[in-house]
Amino acid sequence: MTYLTDTLTISATRVLDLARDVTLQLGEWQFHRDLTVSVNNRHGGAPLVYMSLSPDANDSTRREFIDAFAAAMDTPVAVLPCRAGGHLLSVSVSDFDRSGVTVAASVQVAS
């Protein structure tokens, strides 16, 4: 059942277009075999484009990726300790392209 009051203000097609735009900004990273891109039209009540690397990527590749993502988004990397050890490196832009879509990436590194 669809409720008109729950209709999102942005279409899933537009969120996919934004995911494509962000991916294009990553240059060569868009072709990396370990790149994972997730698109969600309602994550925590708002659209989200999320990028990370698969578990097969090593720590140096993860660091290079998050640095490239931060440079593409012109936003600093936040470093947080992980309970499982190591650190979570993340970048988040809460209103990408004034669309209301959050664009984020994170990777976990051993140290």
Biopython code that builds the backbone (N, CA, C, O; Angstrom):
import numpy as np
from Bio.PDB.StructureBuilder import StructureBuilder

atoms = [
    (1, "MET", "N", (0.837, -1.158, 0.000)),
    (1, "MET", "CA", (0.000, 0.000, 0.000)),
    (1, "MET", "C", (0.896, 1.240, 0.000)),
    (1, "MET", "O", (1.883, 1.292, 0.735)),
    (2, "THR", "N", (0.563, 2.213, -0.803)),
    (2, "THR", "CA", (1.315, 3.458, -0.887)),
    (2, "THR", "C", (0.516, 4.579, -0.236)),
    (2, "THR", "O", (-0.673, 4.757, -0.504)),
    (3, "TYR", "N", (1.183, 5.314, 0.609)),
    (3, "TYR", "CA", (0.563, 6.460, 1.240)),
    (3, "TYR", "C", (1.134, 7.712, 0.604)),
    (3, "TYR", "O", (2.351, 7.901, 0.596)),
    (4, "LEU", "N", (0.289, 8.558, 0.079)),
    (4, "LEU", "CA", (0.755, 9.759, -0.589)),
    (4, "LEU", "C", (1.535, 10.668, 0.347)),
    (4, "LEU", "O", (2.429, 11.385, -0.103)),
    (5, "THR", "N", (1.223, 10.657, 1.626)),
    (5, "THR", "CA", (1.950, 11.512, 2.567)),
    (5, "THR", "C", (3.374, 11.024, 2.789)),
    (5, "THR", "O", (4.210, 11.771, 3.296)),
    (6, "ASP", "N", (3.660, 9.781, 2.415)),
    (6, "ASP", "CA", (5.004, 9.233, 2.568)),
    (6, "ASP", "C", (5.828, 9.342, 1.289)),
    (6, "ASP", "O", (6.957, 8.855, 1.233)),
    (7, "THR", "N", (5.272, 9.974, 0.270)),
    (7, "THR", "CA", (5.993, 10.107, -0.985)),
    (7, "THR", "C", (7.251, 10.942, -0.775)),
    (7, "THR", "O", (7.200, 12.030, -0.202)),
    (8, "LEU", "N", (8.361, 10.427, -1.238)),
    (8, "LEU", "CA", (9.628, 11.129, -1.070)),
    (8, "LEU", "C", (9.699, 12.350, -1.972)),
    (8, "LEU", "O", (9.045, 12.405, -3.013)),
    (9, "THR", "N", (10.492, 13.318, -1.567)),
    (9, "THR", "CA", (10.600, 14.548, -2.338)),
    (9, "THR", "C", (11.564, 14.413, -3.503)),
    (9, "THR", "O", (11.659, 15.320, -4.329)),
    (10, "ILE", "N", (12.283, 13.297, -3.586)),
    (10, "ILE", "CA", (13.227, 13.073, -4.672)),
    (10, "ILE", "C", (12.992, 11.666, -5.213)),
    (10, "ILE", "O", (12.742, 10.735, -4.448)),
    (11, "SER", "N", (13.071, 11.520, -6.505)),
    (11, "SER", "CA", (12.792, 10.216, -7.094)),
    (11, "SER", "C", (13.999, 9.295, -6.980)),
    (11, "SER", "O", (15.135, 9.754, -6.860)),
    (12, "ALA", "N", (13.745, 8.018, -7.019)),
    (12, "ALA", "CA", (14.826, 7.035, -6.996)),
    (12, "ALA", "C", (15.734, 7.221, -8.211)),
    (12, "ALA", "O", (16.943, 7.007, -8.123)),
    (13, "THR", "N", (15.160, 7.616, -9.330)),
    (13, "THR", "CA", (15.962, 7.859, -10.533)),
    (13, "THR", "C", (16.947, 8.999, -10.301)),
    (13, "THR", "O", (18.095, 8.925, -10.738)),
    (14, "ARG", "N", (16.509, 10.045, -9.622)),
    (14, "ARG", "CA", (17.405, 11.174, -9.325)),
    (14, "ARG", "C", (18.514, 10.748, -8.368)),
    (14, "ARG", "O", (19.658, 11.173, -8.528)),
    (15, "VAL", "N", (18.198, 9.923, -7.383)),
    (15, "VAL", "CA", (19.224, 9.422, -6.467)),
    (15, "VAL", "C", (20.249, 8.595, -7.238)),
    (15, "VAL", "O", (21.448, 8.695, -6.978)),
    (16, "LEU", "N", (19.790, 7.789, -8.176)),
    (16, "LEU", "CA", (20.714, 7.005, -9.008)),
    (16, "LEU", "C", (21.582, 7.924, -9.866)),
    (16, "LEU", "O", (22.771, 7.661, -10.046)),
    (17, "ASP", "N", (21.000, 8.993, -10.393)),
    (17, "ASP", "CA", (21.784, 9.963, -11.162)),
    (17, "ASP", "C", (22.872, 10.598, -10.298)),
    (17, "ASP", "O", (24.001, 10.776, -10.756)),
    (18, "LEU", "N", (22.543, 10.938, -9.056)),
    (18, "LEU", "CA", (23.533, 11.514, -8.148)),
    (18, "LEU", "C", (24.627, 10.502, -7.823)),
    (18, "LEU", "O", (25.799, 10.864, -7.722)),
    (19, "ALA", "N", (24.248, 9.234, -7.658)),
    (19, "ALA", "CA", (25.250, 8.188, -7.417)),
    (19, "ALA", "C", (26.206, 8.096, -8.598)),
    (19, "ALA", "O", (27.412, 7.931, -8.415)),
    (20, "ARG", "N", (25.676, 8.199, -9.790)),
    (20, "ARG", "CA", (26.516, 8.187, -10.990)),
    (20, "ARG", "C", (27.448, 9.394, -11.008)),
    (20, "ARG", "O", (28.632, 9.256, -11.317)),
    (21, "ASP", "N", (26.928, 10.573, -10.681)),
    (21, "ASP", "CA", (27.745, 11.792, -10.662)),
    (21, "ASP", "C", (28.898, 11.671, -9.666)),
    (21, "ASP", "O", (30.034, 12.036, -9.971)),
    (22, "VAL", "N", (28.597, 11.160, -8.483)),
    (22, "VAL", "CA", (29.644, 10.989, -7.468)),
    (22, "VAL", "C", (30.684, 9.986, -7.943)),
    (22, "VAL", "O", (31.885, 10.209, -7.794)),
    (23, "THR", "N", (30.226, 8.895, -8.509)),
    (23, "THR", "CA", (31.145, 7.863, -8.999)),
    (23, "THR", "C", (32.054, 8.418, -10.089)),
    (23, "THR", "O", (33.242, 8.094, -10.122)),
    (24, "LEU", "N", (31.523, 9.237, -10.970)),
    (24, "LEU", "CA", (32.337, 9.847, -12.016)),
    (24, "LEU", "C", (33.417, 10.756, -11.437)),
    (24, "LEU", "O", (34.508, 10.856, -11.997)),
    (25, "GLN", "N", (33.118, 11.420, -10.318)),
    (25, "GLN", "CA", (34.098, 12.297, -9.683)),
    (25, "GLN", "C", (35.280, 11.521, -9.096)),
    (25, "GLN", "O", (36.320, 12.108, -8.796)),
    (26, "LEU", "N", (35.124, 10.228, -8.934)),
    (26, "LEU", "CA", (36.188, 9.411, -8.348)),
    (26, "LEU", "C", (37.265, 9.020, -9.349)),
    (26, "LEU", "O", (38.242, 8.366, -8.981)),
    (27, "GLY", "N", (37.103, 9.407, -10.592)),
    (27, "GLY", "CA", (38.130, 9.113, -11.593)),
    (27, "GLY", "C", (38.344, 7.615, -11.756)),
    (27, "GLY", "O", (37.392, 6.862, -11.957)),
    (28, "GLU", "N", (39.596, 7.189, -11.670)),
    (28, "GLU", "CA", (39.939, 5.778, -11.869)),
    (28, "GLU", "C", (39.320, 4.855, -10.827)),
    (28, "GLU", "O", (39.145, 3.662, -11.075)),
    (29, "TRP", "N", (38.991, 5.399, -9.672)),
    (29, "TRP", "CA", (38.383, 4.564, -8.637)),
    (29, "TRP", "C", (37.057, 3.978, -9.089)),
    (29, "TRP", "O", (36.649, 2.933, -8.582)),
    (30, "GLN", "N", (36.377, 4.619, -10.025)),
    (30, "GLN", "CA", (35.092, 4.092, -10.480)),
    (30, "GLN", "C", (35.238, 2.725, -11.148)),
    (30, "GLN", "O", (34.256, 1.999, -11.300)),
    (31, "PHE", "N", (36.466, 2.373, -11.548)),
    (31, "PHE", "CA", (36.708, 1.086, -12.189)),
    (31, "PHE", "C", (37.330, 0.058, -11.247)),
    (31, "PHE", "O", (37.606, -1.068, -11.661)),
    (32, "HIS", "N", (37.552, 0.425, -10.004)),
    (32, "HIS", "CA", (38.227, -0.473, -9.067)),
    (32, "HIS", "C", (37.340, -1.671, -8.757)),
    (32, "HIS", "O", (36.146, -1.523, -8.495)),
    (33, "ARG", "N", (37.930, -2.842, -8.790)),
    (33, "ARG", "CA", (37.138, -4.072, -8.612)),
    (33, "ARG", "C", (36.538, -4.210, -7.227)),
    (33, "ARG", "O", (35.554, -4.929, -7.056)),
    (34, "ASP", "N", (37.107, -3.536, -6.229)),
    (34, "ASP", "CA", (36.597, -3.646, -4.871)),
    (34, "ASP", "C", (35.614, -2.542, -4.489)),
    (34, "ASP", "O", (35.113, -2.538, -3.364)),
    (35, "LEU", "N", (35.328, -1.612, -5.389)),
    (35, "LEU", "CA", (34.398, -0.525, -5.084)),
    (35, "LEU", "C", (32.983, -1.069, -4.914)),
    (35, "LEU", "O", (32.489, -1.836, -5.741)),
    (36, "THR", "N", (32.351, -0.658, -3.836)),
    (36, "THR", "CA", (30.962, -1.022, -3.563)),
    (36, "THR", "C", (30.154, 0.263, -3.461)),
    (36, "THR", "O", (30.498, 1.164, -2.697)),
    (37, "VAL", "N", (29.087, 0.340, -4.228)),
    (37, "VAL", "CA", (28.218, 1.520, -4.207)),
    (37, "VAL", "C", (26.822, 1.056, -3.810)),
    (37, "VAL", "O", (26.254, 0.155, -4.427)),
    (38, "SER", "N", (26.282, 1.682, -2.776)),
    (38, "SER", "CA", (24.921, 1.373, -2.327)),
    (38, "SER", "C", (24.077, 2.630, -2.459)),
    (38, "SER", "O", (24.523, 3.733, -2.142)),
    (39, "VAL", "N", (22.866, 2.448, -2.925)),
    (39, "VAL", "CA", (21.934, 3.566, -3.067)),
    (39, "VAL", "C", (20.663, 3.186, -2.326)),
    (39, "VAL", "O", (20.096, 2.115, -2.542)),
    (40, "ASN", "N", (20.225, 4.081, -1.449)),
    (40, "ASN", "CA", (19.041, 3.819, -0.662)),
    (40, "ASN", "C", (18.174, 5.066, -0.686)),
    (40, "ASN", "O", (18.641, 6.160, -0.369)),
    (41, "ASN", "N", (16.925, 4.905, -1.056)),
    (41, "ASN", "CA", (16.048, 6.066, -1.159)),
    (41, "ASN", "C", (15.457, 6.484, 0.174)),
    (41, "ASN", "O", (14.780, 7.509, 0.261)),
    (42, "ARG", "N", (15.706, 5.699, 1.215)),
    (42, "ARG", "CA", (15.167, 6.073, 2.516)),
    (42, "ARG", "C", (16.000, 5.449, 3.632)),
    (42, "ARG", "O", (15.544, 4.525, 4.306)),
    (43, "HIS", "N", (17.184, 5.935, 3.822)),
    (43, "HIS", "CA", (18.055, 5.472, 4.897)),
    (43, "HIS", "C", (17.964, 6.474, 6.033)),
    (43, "HIS", "O", (18.434, 7.604, 5.902)),
    (44, "GLY", "N", (17.371, 6.078, 7.135)),
    (44, "GLY", "CA", (17.162, 7.018, 8.236)),
    (44, "GLY", "C", (16.234, 8.150, 7.847)),
    (44, "GLY", "O", (16.330, 9.246, 8.397)),
    (45, "GLY", "N", (15.334, 7.901, 6.905)),
    (45, "GLY", "CA", (14.364, 8.901, 6.509)),
    (45, "GLY", "C", (14.794, 9.796, 5.360)),
    (45, "GLY", "O", (14.023, 10.651, 4.925)),
    (46, "ALA", "N", (16.018, 9.615, 4.858)),
    (46, "ALA", "CA", (16.502, 10.459, 3.763)),
    (46, "ALA", "C", (17.279, 9.600, 2.765)),
    (46, "ALA", "O", (17.792, 8.543, 3.133)),
    (47, "PRO", "N", (17.372, 10.035, 1.518)),
    (47, "PRO", "CA", (18.130, 9.282, 0.518)),
    (47, "PRO", "C", (19.625, 9.265, 0.834)),
    (47, "PRO", "O", (20.164, 10.222, 1.390)),
    (48, "LEU", "N", (20.282, 8.172, 0.474)),
    (48, "LEU", "CA", (21.701, 7.990, 0.761)),
    (48, "LEU", "C", (22.407, 7.325, -0.410)),
    (48, "LEU", "O", (21.895, 6.369, -0.992)),
    (49, "VAL", "N", (23.589, 7.837, -0.753)),
    (49, "VAL", "CA", (24.516, 7.170, -1.664)),
    (49, "VAL", "C", (25.736, 6.852, -0.818)),
    (49, "VAL", "O", (26.380, 7.758, -0.289)),
    (50, "TYR", "N", (26.057, 5.570, -0.685)),
    (50, "TYR", "CA", (27.139, 5.145, 0.199)),
    (50, "TYR", "C", (28.162, 4.332, -0.592)),
    (50, "TYR", "O", (27.809, 3.456, -1.381)),
    (51, "MET", "N", (29.428, 4.640, -0.361)),
    (51, "MET", "CA", (30.511, 3.939, -1.054)),
    (51, "MET", "C", (31.513, 3.385, -0.060)),
    (51, "MET", "O", (31.784, 3.978, 0.984)),
    (52, "SER", "N", (32.049, 2.246, -0.410)),
    (52, "SER", "CA", (33.084, 1.621, 0.405)),
    (52, "SER", "C", (33.860, 0.653, -0.489)),
    (52, "SER", "O", (33.642, 0.593, -1.699)),
    (53, "LEU", "N", (34.752, -0.087, 0.119)),
    (53, "LEU", "CA", (35.495, -1.110, -0.601)),
    (53, "LEU", "C", (35.161, -2.469, -0.012)),
    (53, "LEU", "O", (34.854, -2.576, 1.175)),
    (54, "SER", "N", (35.218, -3.495, -0.827)),
    (54, "SER", "CA", (34.913, -4.844, -0.362)),
    (54, "SER", "C", (35.952, -5.292, 0.663)),
    (54, "SER", "O", (37.026, -4.696, 0.758)),
    (55, "PRO", "N", (35.644, -6.326, 1.423)),
    (55, "PRO", "CA", (36.594, -6.841, 2.420)),
    (55, "PRO", "C", (37.910, -7.333, 1.810)),
    (55, "PRO", "O", (38.888, -7.518, 2.534)),
    (56, "ASP", "N", (37.951, -7.543, 0.514)),
    (56, "ASP", "CA", (39.170, -8.019, -0.147)),
    (56, "ASP", "C", (40.247, -6.947, -0.272)),
    (56, "ASP", "O", (41.413, -7.276, -0.491)),
    (57, "ALA", "N", (39.891, -5.697, -0.141)),
    (57, "ALA", "CA", (40.854, -4.598, -0.287)),
    (57, "ALA", "C", (41.767, -4.531, 0.941)),
    (57, "ALA", "O", (41.322, -4.748, 2.068)),
    (58, "ASN", "N", (43.040, -4.231, 0.708)),
    (58, "ASN", "CA", (43.972, -4.118, 1.835)),
    (58, "ASN", "C", (43.916, -2.708, 2.434)),
    (58, "ASN", "O", (43.290, -1.808, 1.876)),
    (59, "ASP", "N", (44.581, -2.536, 3.582)),
    (59, "ASP", "CA", (44.511, -1.262, 4.304)),
    (59, "ASP", "C", (45.034, -0.079, 3.500)),
    (59, "ASP", "O", (44.445, 1.002, 3.548)),
    (60, "SER", "N", (46.119, -0.259, 2.768)),
    (60, "SER", "CA", (46.670, 0.871, 2.007)),
    (60, "SER", "C", (45.703, 1.292, 0.896)),
    (60, "SER", "O", (45.551, 2.483, 0.626)),
    (61, "THR", "N", (45.057, 0.329, 0.258)),
    (61, "THR", "CA", (44.060, 0.642, -0.765)),
    (61, "THR", "C", (42.874, 1.367, -0.145)),
    (61, "THR", "O", (42.338, 2.307, -0.733)),
    (62, "ARG", "N", (42.471, 0.935, 1.031)),
    (62, "ARG", "CA", (41.352, 1.581, 1.725)),
    (62, "ARG", "C", (41.688, 3.036, 2.052)),
    (62, "ARG", "O", (40.853, 3.923, 1.875)),
    (63, "ARG", "N", (42.902, 3.280, 2.527)),
    (63, "ARG", "CA", (43.318, 4.655, 2.852)),
    (63, "ARG", "C", (43.364, 5.523, 1.596)),
    (63, "ARG", "O", (42.916, 6.670, 1.611)),
    (64, "GLU", "N", (43.906, 4.971, 0.512)),
    (64, "GLU", "CA", (43.974, 5.722, -0.745)),
    (64, "GLU", "C", (42.572, 6.058, -1.251)),
    (64, "GLU", "O", (42.324, 7.166, -1.727)),
    (65, "PHE", "N", (41.668, 5.099, -1.142)),
    (65, "PHE", "CA", (40.296, 5.328, -1.597)),
    (65, "PHE", "C", (39.624, 6.445, -0.800)),
    (65, "PHE", "O", (39.047, 7.364, -1.381)),
    (66, "ILE", "N", (39.698, 6.366, 0.528)),
    (66, "ILE", "CA", (38.990, 7.362, 1.334)),
    (66, "ILE", "C", (39.606, 8.740, 1.146)),
    (66, "ILE", "O", (38.893, 9.742, 1.207)),
    (67, "ASP", "N", (40.913, 8.816, 0.921)),
    (67, "ASP", "CA", (41.548, 10.101, 0.630)),
    (67, "ASP", "C", (41.063, 10.652, -0.710)),
    (67, "ASP", "O", (40.803, 11.849, -0.835)),
    (68, "ALA", "N", (40.942, 9.781, -1.708)),
    (68, "ALA", "CA", (40.454, 10.211, -3.024)),
    (68, "ALA", "C", (38.994, 10.660, -2.931)),
    (68, "ALA", "O", (38.602, 11.643, -3.560)),
    (69, "PHE", "N", (38.198, 9.944, -2.151)),
    (69, "PHE", "CA", (36.800, 10.311, -1.973)),
    (69, "PHE", "C", (36.690, 11.666, -1.276)),
    (69, "PHE", "O", (35.898, 12.518, -1.679)),
    (70, "ALA", "N", (37.492, 11.855, -0.229)),
    (70, "ALA", "CA", (37.481, 13.128, 0.505)),
    (70, "ALA", "C", (37.880, 14.276, -0.411)),
    (70, "ALA", "O", (37.282, 15.350, -0.355)),
    (71, "ALA", "N", (38.885, 14.059, -1.254)),
    (71, "ALA", "CA", (39.310, 15.097, -2.190)),
    (71, "ALA", "C", (38.196, 15.400, -3.195)),
    (71, "ALA", "O", (37.942, 16.566, -3.496)),
    (72, "ALA", "N", (37.534, 14.373, -3.713)),
    (72, "ALA", "CA", (36.452, 14.568, -4.681)),
    (72, "ALA", "C", (35.280, 15.319, -4.060)),
    (72, "ALA", "O", (34.628, 16.117, -4.733)),
    (73, "MET", "N", (35.009, 15.070, -2.788)),
    (73, "MET", "CA", (33.896, 15.718, -2.094)),
    (73, "MET", "C", (34.315, 17.019, -1.411)),
    (73, "MET", "O", (33.475, 17.753, -0.890)),
    (74, "ASP", "N", (35.609, 17.297, -1.416)),
    (74, "ASP", "CA", (36.160, 18.481, -0.763)),
    (74, "ASP", "C", (35.713, 18.558, 0.705)),
    (74, "ASP", "O", (35.279, 19.600, 1.196)),
    (75, "THR", "N", (35.839, 17.419, 1.376)),
    (75, "THR", "CA", (35.429, 17.272, 2.772)),
    (75, "THR", "C", (36.489, 16.444, 3.498)),
    (75, "THR", "O", (36.986, 15.463, 2.946)),
    (76, "PRO", "N", (36.838, 16.824, 4.720)),
    (76, "PRO", "CA", (37.880, 16.070, 5.437)),
    (76, "PRO", "C", (37.423, 14.674, 5.865)),
    (76, "PRO", "O", (36.230, 14.394, 5.978)),
    (77, "VAL", "N", (38.395, 13.828, 6.095)),
    (77, "VAL", "CA", (38.141, 12.474, 6.578)),
    (77, "VAL", "C", (38.019, 12.514, 8.102)),
    (77, "VAL", "O", (38.867, 13.096, 8.778)),
    (78, "ALA", "N", (36.983, 11.908, 8.634)),
    (78, "ALA", "CA", (36.824, 11.767, 10.084)),
    (78, "ALA", "C", (37.400, 10.409, 10.485)),
    (78, "ALA", "O", (37.151, 9.401, 9.822)),
    (79, "VAL", "N", (38.162, 10.391, 11.561)),
    (79, "VAL", "CA", (38.783, 9.154, 12.048)),
    (79, "VAL", "C", (38.162, 8.801, 13.389)),
    (79, "VAL", "O", (38.208, 9.588, 14.335)),
    (80, "LEU", "N", (37.581, 7.607, 13.460)),
    (80, "LEU", "CA", (36.926, 7.151, 14.683)),
    (80, "LEU", "C", (37.483, 5.789, 15.089)),
    (80, "LEU", "O", (37.744, 4.956, 14.222)),
    (81, "PRO", "N", (37.671, 5.544, 16.380)),
    (81, "PRO", "CA", (38.125, 4.223, 16.808)),
    (81, "PRO", "C", (37.019, 3.182, 16.616)),
    (81, "PRO", "O", (35.838, 3.489, 16.776)),
    (82, "CYS", "N", (37.407, 1.960, 16.275)),
    (82, "CYS", "CA", (36.447, 0.862, 16.120)),
    (82, "CYS", "C", (36.535, -0.061, 17.325)),
    (82, "CYS", "O", (37.623, -0.303, 17.847)),
    (83, "ARG", "N", (35.426, -0.561, 17.754)),
    (83, "ARG", "CA", (35.410, -1.507, 18.874)),
    (83, "ARG", "C", (36.181, -2.777, 18.546)),
    (83, "ARG", "O", (36.797, -3.384, 19.423)),
    (84, "ALA", "N", (36.145, -3.171, 17.291)),
    (84, "ALA", "CA", (36.828, -4.392, 16.869)),
    (84, "ALA", "C", (38.325, -4.164, 16.673)),
    (84, "ALA", "O", (39.053, -5.087, 16.306)),
    (85, "GLY", "N", (38.776, -2.955, 16.914)),
    (85, "GLY", "CA", (40.178, -2.614, 16.703)),
    (85, "GLY", "C", (40.338, -1.811, 15.431)),
    (85, "GLY", "O", (39.500, -1.878, 14.532)),
    (86, "GLY", "N", (41.411, -1.057, 15.359)),
    (86, "GLY", "CA", (41.649, -0.228, 14.193)),
    (86, "GLY", "C", (40.822, 1.033, 14.220)),
    (86, "GLY", "O", (40.398, 1.494, 15.279)),
    (87, "HIS", "N", (40.596, 1.587, 13.044)),
    (87, "HIS", "CA", (39.866, 2.850, 12.936)),
    (87, "HIS", "C", (38.883, 2.800, 11.780)),
    (87, "HIS", "O", (39.077, 2.080, 10.801)),
    (88, "LEU", "N", (37.828, 3.580, 11.920)),
    (88, "LEU", "CA", (36.880, 3.805, 10.840)),
    (88, "LEU", "C", (37.196, 5.170, 10.261)),
    (88, "LEU", "O", (37.185, 6.175, 10.972)),
    (89, "LEU", "N", (37.476, 5.203, 8.970)),
    (89, "LEU", "CA", (37.745, 6.457, 8.269)),
    (89, "LEU", "C", (36.494, 6.763, 7.452)),
    (89, "LEU", "O", (36.075, 5.950, 6.629)),
    (90, "SER", "N", (35.902, 7.924, 7.674)),
    (90, "SER", "CA", (34.655, 8.219, 6.975)),
    (90, "SER", "C", (34.603, 9.655, 6.469)),
    (90, "SER", "O", (35.255, 10.556, 6.996)),
    (91, "VAL", "N", (33.807, 9.826, 5.431)),
    (91, "VAL", "CA", (33.553, 11.131, 4.826)),
    (91, "VAL", "C", (32.055, 11.190, 4.579)),
    (91, "VAL", "O", (31.464, 10.225, 4.094)),
    (92, "SER", "N", (31.440, 12.317, 4.912)),
    (92, "SER", "CA", (30.008, 12.447, 4.706)),
    (92, "SER", "C", (29.661, 13.863, 4.264)),
    (92, "SER", "O", (30.154, 14.844, 4.820)),
    (93, "VAL", "N", (28.807, 13.945, 3.259)),
    (93, "VAL", "CA", (28.270, 15.219, 2.786)),
    (93, "VAL", "C", (26.758, 15.100, 2.928)),
    (93, "VAL", "O", (26.128, 14.308, 2.228)),
    (94, "SER", "N", (26.177, 15.882, 3.830)),
    (94, "SER", "CA", (24.772, 15.676, 4.177)),
    (94, "SER", "C", (23.771, 16.238, 3.171)),
    (94, "SER", "O", (22.622, 15.798, 3.147)),
    (95, "ASP", "N", (24.167, 17.175, 2.360)),
    (95, "ASP", "CA", (23.219, 17.750, 1.400)),
    (95, "ASP", "C", (23.918, 17.911, 0.059)),
    (95, "ASP", "O", (24.111, 19.027, -0.424)),
    (96, "PHE", "N", (24.291, 16.792, -0.533)),
    (96, "PHE", "CA", (25.051, 16.805, -1.774)),
    (96, "PHE", "C", (24.270, 17.502, -2.878)),
    (96, "PHE", "O", (23.101, 17.202, -3.120)),
    (97, "ASP", "N", (24.937, 18.433, -3.538)),
    (97, "ASP", "CA", (24.357, 19.117, -4.692)),
    (97, "ASP", "C", (23.016, 19.779, -4.355)),
    (97, "ASP", "O", (22.166, 19.946, -5.229)),
    (98, "ARG", "N", (22.833, 20.153, -3.089)),
    (98, "ARG", "CA", (21.585, 20.762, -2.611)),
    (98, "ARG", "C", (20.357, 19.931, -2.954)),
    (98, "ARG", "O", (19.273, 20.462, -3.194)),
    (99, "SER", "N", (20.554, 18.599, -2.973)),
    (99, "SER", "CA", (19.476, 17.692, -3.340)),
    (99, "SER", "C", (18.793, 17.065, -2.138)),
    (99, "SER", "O", (17.727, 16.464, -2.274)),
    (100, "GLY", "N", (19.399, 17.198, -0.952)),
    (100, "GLY", "CA", (18.873, 16.518, 0.221)),
    (100, "GLY", "C", (19.412, 15.119, 0.388)),
    (100, "GLY", "O", (19.100, 14.441, 1.367)),
    (101, "VAL", "N", (20.220, 14.679, -0.563)),
    (101, "VAL", "CA", (20.805, 13.339, -0.521)),
    (101, "VAL", "C", (22.113, 13.384, 0.259)),
    (101, "VAL", "O", (22.947, 14.263, 0.040)),
    (102, "THR", "N", (22.285, 12.428, 1.173)),
    (102, "THR", "CA", (23.555, 12.288, 1.875)),
    (102, "THR", "C", (24.467, 11.401, 1.038)),
    (102, "THR", "O", (24.061, 10.331, 0.584)),
    (103, "VAL", "N", (25.688, 11.845, 0.839)),
    (103, "VAL", "CA", (26.697, 11.057, 0.141)),
    (103, "VAL", "C", (27.777, 10.759, 1.161)),
    (103, "VAL", "O", (28.307, 11.669, 1.797)),
    (104, "ALA", "N", (28.104, 9.482, 1.318)),
    (104, "ALA", "CA", (29.070, 9.099, 2.334)),
    (104, "ALA", "C", (29.923, 7.941, 1.858)),
    (104, "ALA", "O", (29.546, 7.179, 0.967)),
    (105, "ALA", "N", (31.084, 7.834, 2.483)),
    (105, "ALA", "CA", (31.965, 6.690, 2.245)),
    (105, "ALA", "C", (32.688, 6.398, 3.542)),
    (105, "ALA", "O", (32.955, 7.306, 4.330)),
    (106, "SER", "N", (33.004, 5.141, 3.764)),
    (106, "SER", "CA", (33.817, 4.794, 4.915)),
    (106, "SER", "C", (34.564, 3.508, 4.633)),
    (106, "SER", "O", (34.158, 2.689, 3.809)),
    (107, "VAL", "N", (35.668, 3.359, 5.344)),
    (107, "VAL", "CA", (36.468, 2.149, 5.287)),
    (107, "VAL", "C", (36.998, 1.893, 6.693)),
    (107, "VAL", "O", (37.203, 2.826, 7.470)),
    (108, "GLN", "N", (37.213, 0.644, 7.005)),
    (108, "GLN", "CA", (37.825, 0.287, 8.282)),
    (108, "GLN", "C", (39.248, -0.164, 7.997)),
    (108, "GLN", "O", (39.492, -0.959, 7.090)),
    (109, "VAL", "N", (40.189, 0.357, 8.792)),
    (109, "VAL", "CA", (41.594, -0.024, 8.654)),
    (109, "VAL", "C", (42.082, -0.596, 9.973)),
    (109, "VAL", "O", (41.547, -0.289, 11.039)),
    (110, "ALA", "N", (43.099, -1.427, 9.883)),
    (110, "ALA", "CA", (43.588, -2.133, 11.057)),
    (110, "ALA", "C", (44.236, -1.202, 12.072)),
    (110, "ALA", "O", (44.102, -1.416, 13.276)),
    (111, "SER", "N", (44.925, -0.190, 11.612)),
    (111, "SER", "CA", (45.587, 0.692, 12.592)),
    (111, "SER", "C", (45.546, 2.132, 12.138)),
    (111, "SER", "O", (46.052, 3.014, 12.833)),
]
sb = StructureBuilder()
sb.init_structure("model")
sb.init_model(0)
sb.init_chain("A")
sb.init_seg("    ")
for serial, (resi, resn, name, xyz) in enumerate(atoms, 1):
    if name == "N":
        sb.init_residue(resn, " ", resi, " ")
    sb.init_atom(name, np.array(xyz, "f"), 0.0, 1.0, " ", f" {name:<3s}", serial, name[0])
structure = sb.get_structure()
